[in-house]
Amino acid sequence: MHGEVATVPGTSFPFPVITGGKRPGGLSPAEARQRRGLLAKVHIAKAQMGLNDGEYEMILRSFRVDSSAHMTIPQLEHMVRLLKYYGWKPSRRHRTVKGDPLPALRRRCVEEAAQIPNGEKRLAGLAQKICGTAQLAWCRDANKLERLLAVLGKIKEKEIGP
């Protein structure tokens, strides 16, 4: 499956050149689903890592393809491993479930923050401290959001009054 090792032009960084494998097509439904999932991971990783077109092309060239759509399942699996090696961390998908309290809690946090002086900036700092992320939308823990809401309520009470 592995061929020679090529270097990125202008650097001495080696990329393994992947050869062999059959072209996509003629796949079973399960293989087609797996392939679509791997392609999605590649494109999500590209976006999350902020790869520009040149960097992405360079990676594709190491697989001797023009597009990830021309890659086989083993090549896609190898590319996902390579992107993880370069620092991509896949996250689990969080679907909104009916009755999910997270959107309402986030909305209440924003509303509370709007009522205190310098609320937006303070909300980002408190969210970083309590939830572990400055982006409130990325907090997926209802308990942390409730704690953040309680802290905002205490600040409001202390600075503005009941």
MARBA-3410 file (N, C-alpha, C, O; in Angstrom, 1 decimal):
162
0.8,-1.2,0.0,0.0,0.0,0.0,0.9,1.3,0.0,0.5,2.2,-0.7 ~ 2.0,1.3,0.7,2.8,2.4,0.7,3.8,2.4,-0.4,4.4,1.3,-0.7 ~ 4.1,3.5,-1.0,5.1,3.5,-2.0,6.3,4.3,-1.5,6.7,4.0,-0.4 ~ 6.9,5.1,-2.3,8.0,5.9,-1.9,7.7,7.0,-1.0,6.5,7.3,-0.7 ~ 8.7,7.7,-0.5,8.5,8.8,0.4,8.9,10.0,-0.4,10.0,10.1,-0.9
8.0,11.0,-0.5,8.2,12.2,-1.2,8.4,13.4,-0.2,7.9,13.3,0.9 ~ 9.0,14.4,-0.6,9.1,15.6,0.3,8.3,16.7,-0.2,8.0,16.8,-1.4 ~ 7.8,17.6,0.7,7.1,18.8,0.3,8.0,19.7,-0.3,9.1,20.0,0.2 ~ 7.7,20.3,-1.5,8.6,21.2,-2.2,9.0,22.4,-1.3,8.1,23.0,-0.7 ~ 10.3,22.7,-1.2,10.7,23.8,-0.4,11.0,23.4,1.0,11.5,24.3,1.8
10.7,22.2,1.4,11.0,21.7,2.8,11.7,20.4,2.7,11.9,19.8,1.7 ~ 12.0,19.9,3.9,12.6,18.5,3.9,11.6,17.6,4.6,12.0,16.5,5.1 ~ 10.3,18.0,4.7,9.3,17.2,5.4,8.9,16.0,4.6,8.4,16.3,3.5 ~ 9.0,14.8,5.0,8.7,13.6,4.2,7.2,13.3,4.3,6.6,13.3,5.4 ~ 6.5,13.0,3.2,5.2,12.5,3.2,5.2,11.2,2.5,5.8,11.0,1.5
4.5,10.2,3.2,4.4,8.9,2.5,3.5,9.0,1.3,2.4,9.6,1.4 ~ 3.9,8.4,0.2,3.0,8.5,-1.0,2.3,7.1,-1.0,2.9,6.1,-1.1 ~ 0.9,7.2,-1.0,0.1,6.0,-0.9,-0.2,5.6,-2.4,-0.7,6.4,-3.2 ~ 0.0,4.3,-2.6,-0.4,3.8,-4.0,-1.2,2.6,-3.8,-1.3,2.0,-2.7 ~ -1.8,2.1,-4.9,-2.6,0.9,-4.8,-4.0,1.1,-4.4,-4.4,2.2,-4.2
-4.7,0.0,-4.2,-6.1,0.1,-3.8,-7.0,0.3,-5.0,-6.6,0.8,-6.1 ~ -8.3,-0.1,-4.9,-9.2,0.1,-6.0,-9.8,1.4,-6.0,-10.0,2.0,-4.9 ~ -10.3,1.9,-7.1,-11.0,3.2,-7.2,-12.4,3.0,-6.6,-12.9,1.9,-6.5 ~ -12.9,4.2,-6.0,-14.2,4.1,-5.5,-15.3,3.7,-6.6,-15.0,3.9,-7.8 ~ -16.3,3.1,-6.1,-17.3,2.6,-7.1,-17.5,1.1,-6.9,-16.5,0.4,-6.5
-18.7,0.6,-7.1,-18.9,-0.8,-6.9,-18.8,-1.2,-5.4,-18.5,-2.3,-5.1 ~ -19.2,-0.3,-4.5,-19.1,-0.5,-3.1,-20.4,-1.0,-2.6,-21.5,-0.7,-3.1 ~ -20.4,-1.8,-1.5,-21.6,-2.3,-0.9,-22.2,-1.1,-0.2,-21.5,-0.1,0.1 ~ -23.5,-1.1,0.2,-24.1,0.0,0.9,-23.4,0.4,2.2,-23.2,1.5,2.6 ~ -22.9,-0.7,2.9,-22.2,-0.4,4.2,-20.8,0.3,3.9,-20.4,1.2,4.6
-20.1,-0.2,2.8,-18.9,0.5,2.4,-19.1,1.9,2.0,-18.3,2.8,2.3 ~ -20.2,2.1,1.3,-20.5,3.5,0.8,-20.8,4.4,2.0,-20.3,5.6,2.0 ~ -21.5,3.9,3.0,-21.7,4.7,4.2,-20.4,5.0,4.9,-20.2,6.2,5.3 ~ -19.6,4.0,5.0,-18.3,4.2,5.7,-17.5,5.2,4.9,-16.8,6.1,5.5 ~ -17.5,5.2,3.6,-16.7,6.1,2.8,-17.2,7.5,2.9,-16.4,8.4,3.0
-18.5,7.7,2.9,-19.1,9.0,3.1,-18.8,9.6,4.4,-18.5,10.8,4.6 ~ -18.8,8.7,5.5,-18.4,9.2,6.8,-16.9,9.6,6.9,-16.6,10.7,7.5 ~ -16.1,8.9,6.2,-14.6,9.2,6.2,-14.4,10.5,5.4,-13.6,11.4,5.8 ~ -15.1,10.7,4.3,-15.0,11.9,3.5,-15.5,13.1,4.3,-14.8,14.2,4.3 ~ -16.5,12.9,5.1,-17.0,14.0,5.9,-16.0,14.4,7.0,-15.8,15.5,7.3
-15.4,13.3,7.6,-14.3,13.6,8.6,-13.2,14.4,8.0,-12.7,15.3,8.6 ~ -12.8,14.1,6.8,-11.7,14.8,6.1,-12.0,16.2,5.9,-11.2,17.1,6.2 ~ -13.2,16.5,5.5,-13.6,17.9,5.2,-13.9,18.7,6.5,-13.6,19.9,6.5 ~ -14.4,18.0,7.5,-14.5,18.7,8.8,-13.2,19.0,9.3,-13.0,20.1,9.8 ~ -12.2,18.1,9.3,-10.9,18.3,9.8,-10.2,19.4,9.0,-9.6,20.3,9.6
-10.4,19.5,7.7,-9.8,20.5,6.9,-10.3,21.9,7.4,-9.5,22.8,7.5 ~ -11.6,22.0,7.6,-12.2,23.3,8.0,-11.8,23.6,9.5,-11.4,24.8,9.7 ~ -11.8,22.7,10.4,-11.4,22.9,11.8,-10.0,23.2,11.9,-9.6,24.0,12.8 ~ -9.1,22.6,11.1,-7.7,22.9,11.2,-7.3,24.2,10.5,-6.2,24.7,10.6 ~ -8.2,24.7,9.7,-8.0,25.9,8.9,-6.9,25.7,7.8,-6.2,26.6,7.5
-7.0,24.6,7.2,-6.0,24.3,6.1,-6.4,25.1,4.9,-7.6,25.1,4.5 ~ -5.5,25.8,4.3,-5.8,26.5,3.1,-5.7,25.5,1.9,-5.3,24.4,2.1 ~ -6.1,26.0,0.7,-6.2,25.1,-0.4,-4.8,24.5,-0.8,-4.7,23.3,-1.2 ~ -3.8,25.3,-0.6,-2.4,24.8,-1.0,-2.0,23.7,0.0,-1.4,22.7,-0.4 ~ -2.2,23.8,1.3,-1.9,22.8,2.3,-2.7,21.5,2.0,-2.1,20.4,2.1
-4.0,21.7,1.7,-4.8,20.5,1.5,-4.4,19.8,0.2,-4.3,18.6,0.2 ~ -4.1,20.6,-0.8,-3.6,20.0,-2.1,-2.3,19.2,-1.9,-2.1,18.1,-2.4 ~ -1.4,19.8,-1.0,-0.1,19.1,-0.7,-0.4,17.7,-0.1,0.3,16.7,-0.4 ~ -1.3,17.7,0.8,-1.7,16.4,1.5,-2.3,15.4,0.4,-1.9,14.3,0.4 ~ -3.2,15.9,-0.4,-3.8,15.1,-1.4,-2.7,14.6,-2.4,-2.8,13.4,-2.8
-1.7,15.4,-2.8,-0.7,15.0,-3.7,0.1,13.8,-3.1,0.6,12.9,-3.8 ~ 0.3,13.8,-1.8,1.0,12.7,-1.2,0.2,11.3,-1.4,0.8,10.3,-1.3 ~ -1.1,11.4,-1.6,-1.9,10.2,-1.9,-2.0,10.0,-3.4,-2.7,9.1,-3.8 ~ -1.4,10.9,-4.2,-1.5,10.9,-5.7,-2.9,10.9,-6.2,-3.3,10.2,-7.1 ~ -3.7,11.8,-5.6,-5.1,12.1,-6.1,-5.3,13.6,-6.2,-4.6,14.4,-5.5
-6.3,14.0,-7.0,-6.6,15.4,-7.1,-7.6,15.8,-6.1,-7.8,17.0,-5.8 ~ -8.4,14.9,-5.7,-9.5,15.2,-4.8,-9.7,14.0,-3.8,-9.4,12.9,-4.1 ~ -10.2,14.3,-2.6,-10.5,13.2,-1.7,-11.6,12.3,-2.2,-11.7,11.2,-1.7 ~ -12.4,12.8,-3.1,-13.5,12.0,-3.7,-12.9,10.8,-4.5,-13.6,9.8,-4.7 ~ -11.6,10.9,-4.9,-11.0,9.9,-5.7,-10.2,8.9,-4.8,-9.6,8.0,-5.3
-10.3,9.0,-3.5,-9.6,8.2,-2.6,-10.4,6.9,-2.3,-11.6,6.9,-2.2 ~ -9.7,5.9,-2.0,-10.3,4.6,-1.6,-10.5,4.7,-0.1,-10.0,5.6,0.6 ~ -11.3,3.7,0.5,-11.5,3.7,1.9,-10.2,3.6,2.7,-10.1,4.3,3.7 ~ -9.3,2.7,2.3,-8.0,2.6,3.1,-7.2,3.9,3.0,-6.6,4.3,4.0 ~ -7.3,4.6,1.9,-6.6,5.9,1.8,-7.3,6.9,2.7,-6.6,7.7,3.3
-8.6,6.9,2.7,-9.3,7.9,3.5,-9.0,7.6,5.0,-8.8,8.6,5.8 ~ -9.0,6.3,5.4,-8.7,6.0,6.8,-7.3,6.5,7.1,-7.1,7.0,8.2 ~ -6.4,6.3,6.2,-5.0,6.8,6.4,-4.9,8.3,6.5,-4.2,8.9,7.4 ~ -5.7,9.0,5.7,-5.7,10.4,5.7,-6.3,11.0,7.1,-5.8,11.9,7.6 ~ -7.3,10.3,7.6,-7.9,10.7,8.9,-6.9,10.5,10.0,-6.7,11.4,10.8
-6.2,9.4,9.9,-5.1,9.2,10.9,-4.0,10.3,10.8,-3.5,10.7,11.8 ~ -3.7,10.6,9.6,-2.6,11.6,9.3,-3.1,13.0,9.9,-2.3,13.7,10.5 ~ -4.4,13.3,9.7,-4.9,14.6,10.2,-4.9,14.6,11.7,-4.7,15.7,12.3 ~ -5.2,13.5,12.3,-5.2,13.4,13.7,-3.7,13.6,14.2,-3.5,14.2,15.2 ~ -2.8,13.0,13.5,-1.4,13.1,13.9,-1.0,14.6,13.8,-0.1,15.0,14.6
-1.5,15.4,12.9,-1.2,16.8,12.7,-1.9,17.7,13.7,-1.8,18.9,13.7 ~ -2.8,17.1,14.5,-3.4,17.9,15.6,-4.9,18.0,15.6,-5.5,18.6,16.5 ~ -5.5,17.4,14.6,-7.0,17.5,14.6,-7.6,16.5,15.6,-7.2,15.4,15.8 ~ -8.5,17.1,16.4,-9.2,16.3,17.4,-10.6,16.2,17.1,-11.4,17.2,17.3 ~ -11.1,15.1,16.6,-12.5,15.0,16.3,-13.4,15.1,17.6,-13.0,14.6,18.6
-14.5,15.7,17.5,-15.4,15.8,18.6,-16.7,15.1,18.3,-17.0,14.8,17.2 ~ -17.3,14.7,19.4,-18.5,13.9,19.2,-19.6,14.9,18.7,-19.6,16.1,19.1 ~ -20.5,14.4,17.9,-21.6,15.2,17.5,-22.7,15.3,18.6,-23.0,14.3,19.2 ~ -23.1,16.5,18.8,-24.2,16.7,19.9,-25.5,17.1,19.2,-25.6,18.2,18.7 ~ -26.4,16.2,19.1,-27.7,16.5,18.5,-28.6,17.1,19.6,-28.5,16.8,20.7
-29.4,18.1,19.1,-30.3,18.7,20.0,-31.5,17.7,20.2,-32.1,17.3,19.2 ~ -31.7,17.4,21.4,-32.8,16.5,21.8,-34.0,17.3,22.2,-33.9,18.3,22.8 ~ -35.2,16.8,21.9,-36.4,17.5,22.3,-36.4,17.7,23.8,-36.2,16.7,24.5 ~ -36.6,18.9,24.3,-36.5,19.1,25.7,-35.1,19.4,26.2,-34.9,19.4,27.4 ~ -34.2,19.6,25.3,-32.8,19.9,25.6,-32.7,21.2,26.3,-33.1,22.2,25.8
-32.2,21.3,27.6,-32.2,22.5,28.3,-31.1,23.5,27.9,-31.1,24.6,28.3 ~ -30.1,23.0,27.1,-28.9,23.8,26.8,-29.2,25.1,26.1,-28.7,26.2,26.5 ~ -30.0,25.1,25.0,-30.3,26.4,24.4,-31.0,27.4,25.3,-30.6,28.6,25.3 ~ -31.9,27.0,26.1,-32.6,27.9,27.1,-31.6,28.4,28.1,-31.7,29.6,28.5 ~ -30.7,27.5,28.6,-29.8,28.0,29.6,-28.8,29.0,29.0,-28.5,30.0,29.7
-28.3,28.7,27.8,-27.4,29.7,27.2,-28.1,31.0,27.0,-27.5,32.1,27.2 ~ -29.4,31.0,26.5,-30.1,32.2,26.3,-30.3,33.0,27.6,-30.1,34.2,27.6 ~ -30.6,32.3,28.7,-30.7,33.0,30.0,-29.4,33.6,30.5,-29.4,34.7,31.1 ~ -28.3,32.9,30.2,-27.0,33.5,30.6,-26.7,34.8,29.8,-26.3,35.7,30.4 ~ -27.0,34.8,28.5,-26.8,36.0,27.7,-27.7,37.1,28.2,-27.3,38.3,28.3
-29.0,36.8,28.6,-29.9,37.8,29.1,-29.4,38.4,30.4,-29.5,39.6,30.6 ~ -29.0,37.5,31.3,-28.5,38.0,32.6,-27.2,38.9,32.4,-27.1,39.9,33.1 ~ -26.3,38.4,31.5,-25.1,39.2,31.3,-25.4,40.6,30.7,-24.7,41.5,31.0 ~ -26.5,40.7,29.9,-26.8,42.0,29.3,-27.3,43.0,30.4,-27.3,44.2,30.1 ~ -27.7,42.5,31.5,-28.2,43.4,32.6,-27.1,43.9,33.5,-27.4,44.7,34.4
-25.9,43.4,33.4,-24.8,43.8,34.3,-23.8,44.7,33.5,-23.6,44.5,32.3 ~ -23.1,45.6,34.1,-22.1,46.4,33.4,-21.0,45.6,32.8,-20.5,44.6,33.4 ~ -20.7,45.9,31.6,-19.6,45.2,30.8,-19.9,43.7,30.7,-19.0,42.8,30.8 ~ -21.2,43.4,30.6,-21.7,42.0,30.7,-21.1,41.0,29.6,-20.8,39.9,29.9 ~ -21.0,41.5,28.4,-20.6,40.6,27.3,-19.2,40.1,27.6,-18.9,38.9,27.5
-18.3,41.0,27.9,-16.9,40.7,28.2,-16.8,39.8,29.4,-16.0,38.8,29.5 ~ -17.6,40.1,30.5,-17.5,39.3,31.7,-18.1,37.9,31.5,-17.6,37.0,32.0 ~ -19.1,37.8,30.6,-19.7,36.5,30.3,-18.7,35.6,29.7,-18.6,34.4,30.0 ~ -17.9,36.2,28.7,-16.9,35.4,28.0,-15.8,34.9,29.0,-15.4,33.7,29.0 ~ -15.4,35.8,30.0,-14.4,35.4,31.0,-14.9,34.3,31.9,-14.3,33.4,32.3
-16.2,34.5,32.4,-16.8,33.6,33.3,-17.1,32.2,32.6,-16.9,31.2,33.2 ~ -17.5,32.3,31.4,-17.7,31.0,30.6,-16.4,30.3,30.5,-16.4,29.0,30.6 ~ -15.3,31.0,30.2,-14.0,30.3,30.1,-13.6,29.7,31.4,-13.2,28.5,31.5 ~ -13.9,30.4,32.5,-13.5,29.9,33.8,-14.4,28.7,34.3,-13.9,27.7,34.8 ~ -15.7,28.8,34.1,-16.6,27.8,34.6,-16.8,26.7,33.6,-16.9,25.5,34.0
-17.0,27.0,32.3,-17.4,26.0,31.3,-16.1,25.5,30.6,-16.2,24.4,30.0 ~ -15.0,26.2,30.7,-13.8,25.7,30.0,-13.7,26.2,28.5,-12.8,25.8,27.8 ~ -14.6,27.1,28.1,-14.6,27.7,26.8,-15.2,29.1,26.8,-16.2,29.3,27.5 ~ -14.6,30.0,26.1,-15.2,31.3,26.0,-16.4,31.4,25.1,-17.2,32.3,25.3 ~ -16.6,30.4,24.3,-17.8,30.4,23.4,-18.9,29.6,24.2,-18.8,28.4,24.4
-19.9,30.3,24.5,-21.0,29.7,25.3,-21.7,28.6,24.5,-22.1,27.6,25.1 ~ -21.7,28.7,23.2,-22.3,27.7,22.3,-21.6,26.4,22.4,-22.2,25.3,22.1 ~ -20.4,26.4,22.8,-19.6,25.2,22.8,-19.7,24.4,24.2,-19.3,23.3,24.3 ~ -20.3,25.0,25.2,-20.5,24.4,26.4,-21.7,23.4,26.3,-22.8,23.8,26.0 ~ -21.4,22.2,26.6,-22.4,21.1,26.4,-22.8,20.5,27.8,-23.4,19.4,27.8
-22.5,21.2,28.9,-22.8,20.7,30.2,-23.8,21.6,30.9,-23.5,22.7,31.2 ~ -25.0,21.0,31.1,-26.1,21.8,31.7,-25.7,22.2,33.1,-26.1,23.3,33.5 ~ -25.0,21.4,33.9,-24.6,21.8,35.2,-23.7,23.0,35.2,-23.8,23.9,36.1 ~ -22.8,23.0,34.3,-21.8,24.2,34.2,-22.6,25.4,33.8,-22.3,26.5,34.3 ~ -23.6,25.3,32.9,-24.3,26.5,32.5,-25.2,27.0,33.6,-25.4,28.2,33.8
-25.7,26.1,34.4,-26.5,26.5,35.6,-25.6,27.2,36.6,-26.1,28.2,37.2 ~ -24.4,26.7,36.8,-23.5,27.4,37.7,-23.1,28.8,37.2,-23.1,29.7,38.0 ~ -22.9,28.9,35.9,-22.6,30.2,35.3,-23.8,31.1,35.5,-23.6,32.3,35.8 ~ -25.0,30.6,35.3,-26.2,31.4,35.5,-26.3,31.9,37.0,-26.7,33.1,37.2 ~ -26.0,31.0,37.9,-26.0,31.4,39.3,-25.0,32.5,39.6,-25.3,33.4,40.4
-23.8,32.4,39.1,-22.8,33.4,39.3,-23.2,34.7,38.7,-23.0,35.8,39.3 ~ -23.8,34.7,37.5,-24.2,35.9,36.9,-25.3,36.6,37.7,-25.4,37.8,37.9 ~ -26.2,35.7,38.3,-27.3,36.2,39.2,-26.7,36.9,40.4,-27.2,38.0,40.8 ~ -25.7,36.3,41.0,-25.1,36.9,42.2,-24.4,38.2,41.9,-24.5,39.2,42.6 ~ -23.7,38.3,40.7,-23.1,39.5,40.3,-24.1,40.6,40.1,-23.9,41.8,40.5
-25.2,40.3,39.4,-26.3,41.2,39.2,-26.9,41.7,40.5,-27.1,42.9,40.7 ~ -27.1,40.8,41.4,-27.7,41.2,42.7,-26.7,42.1,43.5,-27.2,43.1,44.1 ~ -25.4,41.8,43.4,-24.4,42.6,44.2,-24.2,44.0,43.6,-24.1,45.0,44.3 ~ -24.2,44.1,42.2,-23.9,45.3,41.6,-25.1,46.2,41.3,-25.0,47.4,41.3 ~ -26.2,45.6,41.0,-27.4,46.3,40.6,-28.4,46.4,41.7,-29.2,47.3,41.9
-28.5,45.3,42.5,-29.5,45.1,43.5,-30.6,44.2,43.1,-30.7,43.9,41.9 ~ -31.5,43.8,44.0,-32.6,42.9,43.7,-33.7,43.5,42.8,-34.6,42.8,42.5
END
